[in-house]
Structure formats: C-alpha cells, structure tokens
C-alpha cells in the first residue's frame, strides 16, 4: 500500500506519467493550485506552509523509495520536485505581500514565477547542474529544483530593485 501511495505522491497523482512535458504541466498545475489556495479560497499562509513542509520532508523518503529499484535515479515521471521548486517562489511572493492581495498583480507575478522556474529548471545553471549531475538520489532530485526556485526568488528581487530605482 505504501508503494502505491509513494507512486501517486512522486508522480503527483499520475501527472508525471503524461508523455509530453510532465514537469511543465506539473509546474502549471501547482501554480494554479497555489493561486486558488491563496486568492480564491484564502487559505492561511501558515496552513499552506505546513502543507508544503510536509510535502518537502516526505518527498525525500518517497523519492528514495521509488528510485531505489530504478536504474534511472531521476526518472521523468517523478515530478514532486517540480511541485516543491515551483512552490518556493510563489509562497515567498505571497508572504512578502501579507494581507495585501492585488489580484491582477498576483496573476502577473504567478506567470513570471512559472516561466522563470521552468527556465531555471530546464537550463540548470550553476550550481543547479552540480546537484543534478553529482547526486543521484532523492536529495539530488529534490534540491536542484529547490535551488531553481531560489533562483526565481533572486531574479524577482533583482527585478523589483531595478524597477523601483529606475521607474519611481
């Protein structure tokens, strides 16, 4: 039973088994899901954070369990790492804005976050590529997406600083 649950978990309920661009589709679904939680259902930031922490910590076990008998240590169908990586910049964007939630601004930033995350996840700039190449375990599978998510945060911070200094 735990094997079946782990399979559903690491493939994000089977989305990872989609033939065309499972990582991109998972990132898009994560973006829409988080937008719905934050802006439509108005779920508390703390509840979402708790949920994201549970996903993050359990993913190390679930991915390790899933790949232990697999020759490919970063199989395409494992997309829970995209959920984690995509969630980091979205969550940080939301807590940076506190209770002030401008719907149109949020939509634009969610689009930027989605595009930037996919760019960094696919291109794997340094040090993302180091983790991707050298750690063929659950740590490597997950951490490269965490770093890609942090690159998105850094990019948006630089963008906001430049925008505020040039266009004020």
N, C-alpha and C positions, 0 to 999 in steps of 0.2 A: 504494500500500500504506500509506504514512504517513497519507493522508487517512482510510482505513478505521480505522486504529489510533486516530487522533485522535478520530474519531466515537465509537468504542467507549469511549475514555477519557473524553471530556467528558460523555457520556450515562451514564457508569458502567455500561458493558456493556449499554446499551439501557434501563436502568431509567428514564432521563429521558423516554423515549418513551411511558411509561404515561400514559393520558389523565387519570386522577384523581390529583391531589396528588403529582406526581413528586418534588418537593423533600422533602415529608414522608416519603414512602416511602424515598427515598434516605437521609435522616437516620436513619430507623428501622433500615434495613439496616446503615448504618455503625455505629450504636450496638451492635447485636447482634454484628456482626463484631468490633469492638474488644473487647467484653466477652469474646467467645470467645478472642481472641488473648491477652488479659491474664489471664483467670481460668480458662479451660478448658485451653488449650494452654500457658499460662505462658511465652509468648514474652518474651524480654528487652526491657526498656524501650528500650535502645539500638537494637535491630534495628527495633522499631516506629517509633522516632523517625526513623531513617534512611529507612525506607519512606515516612513521612509527609512528610519533606523532599523526597524525590524526586517525590512526587505534587504537592506545593506548587509547586516550581520548574518542573516540566514543564507544569503546568496553564496557566501564563502563555502558553507557546508554543502549546499545543494549543487553548486557547480562542481566542486571537488568530487562529490558522489557521482555525478553524471559523467564526468570525463575520465574517471579512474579506469574504466574498461574500454575507453575510446582511444584509438591511435591518434586522432586529431585532438590536441589539447585545447584548441579554441574553435570548436565546431560552429558552423554558421547558424545553426538553429538555437544556440544559446544567446538569448537577447536580453536577459535580465540585466546585464551590464549596461545596455543602452537605456533601460529604464532608470537605472541609478545615475548614470552620467548626465542624462537629459534633465533629471530632477534637480540636480545641484544648482545650476544657474537659475532655474525657474523659482525654486524655493528661496534662494538668496535675493532674487529680484522682489519677490513678494514681501519678505520681511523688511527689506530696505524701504518699502513704501508703506509699511504699517497698515493702519486702517484706511489710509487714503488710497482708494482704488479707482483710478480712472480707466474705464472700460476700454476706450479706444487706444490709449497709450499702452495698456496691458496687451492688447491684441498685437500691436506693432512689435513690442518687445518679445512676446512669445514667438513671433515669426522670426525675428532676428536671432533669438536664442536657438531655435530649431535649426536654422540654416548654419549658424556658426558651429553648433555642436556636431552636425553631420560633417561639416568641413574638417574640423579637427579630428573627429573620429576616423574619417576615411584617410586623410593625409598623414596622420600620426607624426606630427613634428616632434622634435626632441623635447623632453625626454619620454614622450608617449611611446615612441618607437623602441626605446630601450626596454621598457616593461613588456611591450608586445613581443619582442624577439627573445628576451632572455628569461622570462618567467613563464614556463609552460605548465601552469597550474591555475587554480581558481584565483589566486592573488593577481597573476598577470592578466587574466581575462577581465577582471573587475577594475583593477587600478588604472589600466590605460584609459578606460572610459571616465573614471573619476578625474584624472588629470585633464582629459579633453574637456570635461565640464568646467574645471577650474580655469582652463584657457579661455573659455567663453566668458566667464566672470571677469577675468583680467581684461579681455578685449572690450567688454562693455564699460568697465570702469575707465579705461583709457579714452574710449569714445565719448563718454559723458564729460570727462575732464576737458577734453579738447573742445567739445561743443560748448560747454559753459564758459570757457576762456575766449573763444573766438566769436561767439554769437550772442553775447549778453549786452 
